[in-house]
């Protein structure tokens, strides 16, 4: 998508070795209904491109760059005035489901700093991570780079990035085949938390809850993991019920506060 391309470009510019000192987004808000250059529509509502850019330009972010025959490099940025301590986790998957490699390294960054690590250096061996050398069939088709830290309820995801060495998933699959489930829970401040989990990779998940605005959208879900998204109520009497769709999902998965539909 155009949002993914924009995030890829800003990731290239944001890495420490880049001579670029920043970039400009051509247009913020569309001036009329319909297709436009803005990352917000004419009502000021976020479009898909906005969420890709928000993740790529977040004060605390992780992303990766494709270095060709040099493999993949994971980048971490901490633009906040506070010290950041967490862990960088890299996982490789085959058939968008089977984890074939995983490694984790502690990250300690001072204010307004960053670091970068070659994925194969982290793994400790050569795996032709982007299938650049083509010695045989690809050993993995999904690379997940996650920045996490310990929280009160276990690991807290701070930022996450995905890379697809052999291309995007082709076609859609039923929710049962993906093992996709979704549930929602209201909280006291009028907001709600949506939890989406899946057995297989879910690509480009969209949230549809009338009267609520998701803080994150057009995100992907790592196989075997849960993604939690906070939803802010935008209409006083709105009920937290709706559905999720995805680019590789046939149909949609519906939910309300009393159900978790798989």
C-alpha positions as CSV (number, residue, x, y, z in Angstrom):
1,X,0.0,0.0,0.0
2,X,1.0,3.6,-0.3
3,X,1.3,3.8,3.5
4,X,3.7,1.0,3.6
5,X,5.8,2.6,0.9
6,X,5.8,5.9,2.9
7,X,6.9,4.1,6.1
8,X,9.7,2.3,4.2
9,X,11.0,5.6,2.8
10,X,10.9,7.4,6.2
11,X,12.6,4.3,7.8
12,X,15.4,4.6,5.3
13,X,15.8,8.3,6.0
14,X,15.5,7.9,9.8
15,X,18.3,5.3,10.2
16,X,21.5,6.5,11.8
17,X,23.6,6.1,8.7
18,X,21.3,8.1,6.4
19,X,22.6,11.5,5.3
20,X,19.0,12.8,5.1
21,X,17.9,15.2,7.9
22,X,14.2,14.5,7.6
23,X,11.3,14.6,5.1
24,X,8.0,16.3,4.4
25,X,4.6,14.8,4.0
26,X,3.0,16.5,1.0
27,X,-0.5,16.9,2.3
28,X,-2.1,16.5,5.8
29,X,-5.9,16.6,5.1
30,X,-7.9,16.1,2.0
31,X,-9.9,19.2,1.0
32,X,-12.9,17.3,-0.4
33,X,-14.4,13.8,-0.3
34,X,-12.8,11.1,-2.4
35,X,-9.2,10.0,-3.2
36,X,-6.6,12.6,-2.2
37,X,-3.0,13.2,-1.2
38,X,-3.8,13.7,2.5
39,X,-3.1,11.2,5.3
40,X,-6.3,12.4,6.9
41,X,-9.6,12.5,5.0
42,X,-11.7,15.6,4.5
43,X,-13.4,15.0,7.9
44,X,-10.0,14.9,9.6
45,X,-10.2,11.1,10.2
46,X,-7.0,9.0,9.8
47,X,-6.5,7.1,6.6
48,X,-4.4,3.9,6.3
49,X,-1.3,5.9,5.4
50,X,-1.6,7.9,8.6
51,X,-1.2,4.8,10.8
52,X,1.8,3.5,8.8
53,X,3.5,6.9,9.2
54,X,2.6,7.2,12.8
55,X,4.3,3.9,13.6
56,X,7.3,4.7,11.5
57,X,7.8,8.2,13.1
58,X,6.8,7.4,16.7
59,X,9.2,8.8,19.3
60,X,10.0,5.2,20.4
61,X,10.1,2.9,17.3
62,X,11.6,-0.2,15.8
63,X,11.8,-0.8,12.1
64,X,14.0,-2.7,9.6
65,X,15.8,-1.9,6.3
66,X,16.6,-4.3,3.5
67,X,20.3,-4.1,2.8
68,X,20.3,-6.4,-0.2
69,X,23.1,-9.0,0.0
70,X,23.9,-7.5,3.5
71,X,20.6,-8.9,4.9
72,X,18.2,-7.0,7.1
73,X,19.1,-4.5,9.7
74,X,16.8,-3.8,12.7
75,X,16.8,-0.1,13.9
76,X,15.6,1.2,17.3
77,X,15.0,4.9,18.0
78,X,14.4,6.6,21.4
79,X,13.6,10.2,20.8
80,X,12.2,10.8,24.2
81,X,14.1,12.7,27.0
82,X,14.0,9.6,29.2
83,X,16.2,6.5,29.1
84,X,14.8,3.4,27.4
85,X,15.3,-0.1,28.6
86,X,13.7,-3.0,26.9
87,X,14.4,-5.9,24.6
88,X,14.7,-6.3,20.8
89,X,13.1,-9.6,19.6
90,X,13.5,-11.0,16.1
91,X,11.4,-13.9,14.9
92,X,11.4,-15.7,11.6
93,X,8.4,-17.6,10.3
94,X,7.8,-20.1,7.4
95,X,4.4,-20.5,5.7
96,X,3.3,-17.4,7.7
97,X,2.8,-19.6,10.8
98,X,5.8,-21.9,11.7
99,X,8.4,-20.1,13.8
100,X,11.9,-21.3,12.6
101,X,14.1,-18.8,14.4
102,X,13.8,-16.4,17.3
103,X,16.3,-14.4,19.3
104,X,16.2,-11.5,21.8
105,X,18.7,-8.9,22.9
106,X,18.5,-6.3,25.7
107,X,18.4,-2.7,24.6
108,X,19.5,0.2,26.7
109,X,19.3,3.6,25.1
110,X,19.9,7.0,26.4
111,X,17.6,10.0,25.6
112,X,17.5,11.0,21.9
113,X,19.6,8.0,20.7
114,X,19.3,4.9,18.7
115,X,21.0,1.6,17.7
116,X,21.0,-0.9,14.9
117,X,21.6,-4.6,14.7
118,X,22.0,-6.9,11.7
119,X,19.4,-9.7,12.0
120,X,21.9,-12.5,11.1
121,X,24.3,-11.0,13.6
122,X,21.6,-11.3,16.3
123,X,20.8,-14.9,15.2
124,X,24.5,-15.8,15.2
125,X,24.5,-17.5,11.8
126,X,23.8,-16.9,8.1
127,X,20.2,-17.7,7.1
128,X,19.8,-15.7,3.9
129,X,17.1,-13.8,5.7
130,X,15.8,-11.9,2.7
131,X,16.3,-14.8,0.3
132,X,18.8,-12.6,-1.7
133,X,21.3,-15.4,-2.6
134,X,18.6,-17.9,-3.7
135,X,20.7,-21.0,-2.8
136,X,17.4,-22.9,-2.5
137,X,13.8,-22.3,-1.5
138,X,13.2,-19.5,1.1
139,X,13.6,-20.7,4.6
140,X,11.2,-18.0,5.9
141,X,8.6,-15.7,4.5
142,X,8.0,-13.4,7.5
143,X,10.4,-11.4,9.6
144,X,9.0,-9.8,12.8
145,X,11.0,-7.2,14.7
146,X,9.6,-6.2,18.1
147,X,10.6,-3.8,20.7
148,X,9.3,-4.9,24.1
149,X,9.7,-4.2,27.8
150,X,8.5,-5.8,31.0
151,X,5.3,-4.5,32.4
152,X,2.9,-5.3,35.2
153,X,1.1,-7.9,33.0
154,X,4.2,-9.4,31.4
155,X,5.8,-8.3,28.1
156,X,4.6,-4.9,26.8
157,X,4.8,-4.2,23.1
158,X,6.3,-0.8,22.4
159,X,6.7,-1.0,18.6
160,X,6.7,-3.7,16.0
161,X,7.7,-4.0,12.3
162,X,7.1,-6.7,9.7
163,X,9.1,-7.6,6.6
164,X,8.0,-10.1,3.9
165,X,11.0,-11.6,2.0
166,X,8.9,-13.4,-0.7
167,X,6.0,-10.9,-0.9
168,X,2.6,-10.4,0.7
169,X,0.1,-13.2,1.4
170,X,-1.8,-14.0,-1.8
171,X,-5.6,-14.3,-1.5
172,X,-7.8,-14.6,1.6
173,X,-8.3,-17.4,4.1
174,X,-11.3,-18.1,6.4
175,X,-11.0,-16.9,10.0
176,X,-10.9,-20.6,11.2
177,X,-7.8,-21.3,8.9
178,X,-6.1,-18.2,10.3
179,X,-7.1,-19.1,13.8
180,X,-8.2,-15.4,14.1
181,X,-10.2,-14.3,17.2
182,X,-11.2,-10.9,18.5
183,X,-12.7,-9.7,21.8
184,X,-13.4,-6.3,23.3
185,X,-13.5,-5.0,26.9
186,X,-14.7,-1.6,28.1
187,X,-12.9,0.4,30.7
188,X,-14.0,3.1,33.1
189,X,-12.8,6.1,31.1
190,X,-15.2,5.4,28.3
191,X,-12.6,3.7,26.1
192,X,-12.3,0.1,25.2
193,X,-9.6,-2.4,24.6
194,X,-9.7,-4.7,21.5
195,X,-7.6,-7.9,21.6
196,X,-6.9,-9.6,18.3
197,X,-4.9,-12.9,18.1
198,X,-4.3,-15.5,15.4
199,X,-2.5,-18.7,14.8
200,X,-1.3,-17.5,11.4
201,X,0.0,-14.2,10.2
202,X,-2.8,-11.6,9.8
203,X,-1.9,-8.9,7.3
204,X,-3.4,-5.4,7.3
205,X,-6.0,-5.8,10.0
206,X,-8.7,-3.0,10.1
207,X,-10.9,-2.2,13.0
208,X,-14.6,-1.3,12.5
209,X,-16.4,-0.2,15.7
210,X,-19.0,2.6,15.1
211,X,-18.7,5.4,17.6
212,X,-15.1,4.5,18.5
213,X,-11.7,5.5,17.0
214,X,-8.8,3.0,17.3
215,X,-5.5,4.4,18.3
216,X,-3.9,1.9,15.9
217,X,-5.3,0.5,12.7
218,X,-4.1,-1.2,9.5
219,X,-1.8,-3.3,11.6
220,X,-0.6,-6.8,11.3
221,X,-0.7,-9.6,13.9
222,X,2.3,-11.9,14.6
223,X,1.5,-15.6,14.4
224,X,0.7,-17.0,17.9
225,X,0.6,-13.6,19.5
226,X,-2.1,-11.1,20.6
227,X,-2.3,-7.5,19.5
228,X,-4.1,-5.1,21.9
229,X,-5.5,-1.8,20.6
230,X,-7.1,1.0,22.6
231,X,-10.3,2.5,21.2
232,X,-11.5,5.9,22.2
233,X,-15.3,6.6,22.3
234,X,-16.2,9.4,19.8
235,X,-20.0,9.2,20.2
236,X,-21.6,9.4,23.7
237,X,-24.0,6.5,23.4
238,X,-21.8,4.2,21.2
239,X,-21.5,0.6,22.2
240,X,-18.2,-1.3,21.7
241,X,-19.4,-3.8,19.1
242,X,-18.1,-4.2,15.6
243,X,-15.8,-6.3,13.5
244,X,-12.3,-6.7,12.2
245,X,-11.2,-7.3,8.6
246,X,-7.8,-8.0,7.0
247,X,-6.3,-8.1,3.6
248,X,-5.7,-11.9,3.9
249,X,-9.0,-12.7,5.7
250,X,-12.2,-13.8,3.9
251,X,-15.1,-12.0,5.3
252,X,-14.9,-10.4,8.7
253,X,-14.8,-11.4,12.4
254,X,-17.5,-9.7,14.6
255,X,-17.4,-9.1,18.3
256,X,-19.2,-7.4,21.2
257,X,-18.4,-7.0,24.9
258,X,-19.9,-10.4,25.7
259,X,-18.3,-12.5,23.0
260,X,-15.0,-13.6,21.6
261,X,-15.6,-14.9,18.1
262,X,-13.1,-17.2,16.4
